[in-house]
Amino acid sequence: MSANRRRGEISAELDGRPRRLCLTLGALAELEATYAADDLTALVERFSAGRLSALDMMRVIGAGLRGAGEDVDDEAVGTMQCDNGAAGFAAMVSELLVATFGSAGGQAPTSNP
């Protein structure tokens, strides 16, 4: 399964199966609502702090899978396995956030003309 980085997609293996993840606009709106973030900048600031809980990783990976078209809830993500355990999940979340927002420390996209 090939991912298109220009669309913010990444490829990952979960439960021994290749998957695609993408934080679409809908997936980002879901995360904004989950974290009561007022906008994308607040969401970026939260994730840029470098402190992600296991629950954070489940939510981001779940949103990414749903954004790529999978019908999966966060609880199902919590039972999935990947190479390198928690470190593998953290790397996956980091790669997905970079694919979505750009390099670490970058600003979230704005709608200003």
C-alpha positions as CSV (number, residue, x, y, z in Angstrom):
1,M,0.0,0.0,0.0
2,S,1.6,3.2,-1.2
3,A,1.2,6.5,0.6
4,N,1.2,9.9,-1.0
5,R,3.3,12.2,1.2
6,R,2.1,15.2,-0.8
7,R,-1.4,14.5,0.5
8,G,-0.1,14.0,4.1
9,E,-0.3,10.2,3.9
10,I,2.1,7.7,5.6
11,S,2.4,4.0,5.4
12,A,2.6,1.9,8.5
13,E,2.3,-1.7,9.5
14,L,-0.2,-2.5,12.3
15,D,-1.0,-6.1,13.3
16,G,1.3,-7.3,10.6
17,R,-0.7,-5.6,7.9
18,P,0.3,-2.6,5.8
19,R,-2.0,0.4,6.4
20,R,-2.3,4.0,5.2
21,L,-2.9,6.9,7.6
22,C,-3.9,10.4,6.8
23,L,-5.0,13.3,9.0
24,T,-7.6,14.7,6.6
25,L,-9.5,17.9,7.4
26,G,-12.3,15.7,9.0
27,A,-9.7,13.8,11.1
28,L,-8.1,17.1,12.3
29,A,-11.6,18.4,13.2
30,E,-12.1,15.2,15.2
31,L,-8.9,15.8,17.1
32,E,-9.7,19.5,17.7
33,A,-13.0,18.4,19.3
34,T,-11.3,15.6,21.3
35,Y,-8.8,18.0,22.7
36,A,-11.0,21.1,22.9
37,A,-8.5,22.9,20.7
38,D,-9.8,26.2,19.3
39,D,-7.9,25.8,16.1
40,L,-5.1,24.0,14.3
41,T,-2.4,26.1,15.9
42,A,-3.6,25.0,19.4
43,L,-3.5,21.4,18.2
44,V,0.0,21.8,16.8
45,E,1.2,23.4,20.1
46,R,-0.3,20.5,22.1
47,F,1.6,17.9,20.0
48,S,4.8,19.9,19.7
49,A,5.3,19.8,23.4
50,G,6.9,16.4,22.9
51,R,4.8,14.7,25.5
52,L,2.3,12.1,24.2
53,S,0.4,9.7,26.3
54,A,-0.6,6.3,25.1
55,L,-4.2,7.6,24.8
56,D,-2.9,10.5,22.7
57,M,-1.2,8.0,20.4
58,M,-4.3,5.9,20.1
59,R,-6.4,8.9,19.2
60,V,-4.0,10.3,16.6
61,I,-3.4,6.9,15.0
62,G,-7.2,6.2,15.0
63,A,-7.9,9.5,13.4
64,G,-5.2,8.8,10.8
65,L,-6.7,5.4,10.0
66,R,-10.2,6.8,9.7
67,G,-8.9,9.7,7.6
68,A,-7.5,7.1,5.2
69,G,-10.9,5.4,5.0
70,E,-10.7,2.6,7.6
71,D,-13.6,1.9,9.9
72,V,-11.8,1.5,13.2
73,D,-12.4,3.0,16.6
74,D,-9.8,4.1,19.1
75,E,-10.4,1.1,21.3
76,A,-9.5,-1.2,18.4
77,V,-6.3,0.8,17.8
78,G,-5.4,0.2,21.5
79,T,-5.3,-3.5,20.8
80,M,-3.1,-3.3,17.7
81,Q,0.6,-4.1,17.6
82,C,3.5,-2.7,15.7
83,D,7.2,-3.3,15.5
84,N,9.1,-1.7,18.4
85,G,6.1,-1.5,20.7
86,A,5.4,1.9,22.2
87,A,8.5,3.4,20.5
88,G,7.1,2.2,17.2
89,F,3.7,3.9,17.8
90,A,5.5,7.1,18.9
91,A,7.5,7.1,15.7
92,M,4.3,6.5,13.7
93,V,2.6,9.4,15.3
94,S,5.6,11.7,14.8
95,E,5.8,10.7,11.1
96,L,2.1,11.4,10.7
97,L,2.2,14.8,12.3
98,V,5.3,15.8,10.2
99,A,3.5,14.6,7.1
100,T,0.5,16.7,8.1
101,F,2.0,19.9,9.5
102,G,5.6,19.9,8.3
103,S,8.8,19.6,10.2
104,A,9.0,19.9,14.0
105,G,8.6,23.4,15.2
106,G,6.7,24.4,12.0
107,Q,3.5,26.4,12.1
108,A,0.1,25.0,11.3
109,P,-1.3,26.1,8.0
110,T,-3.4,29.3,8.3
111,S,-6.3,30.5,6.2
112,N,-5.0,34.1,5.9
113,P,-4.7,35.3,2.2
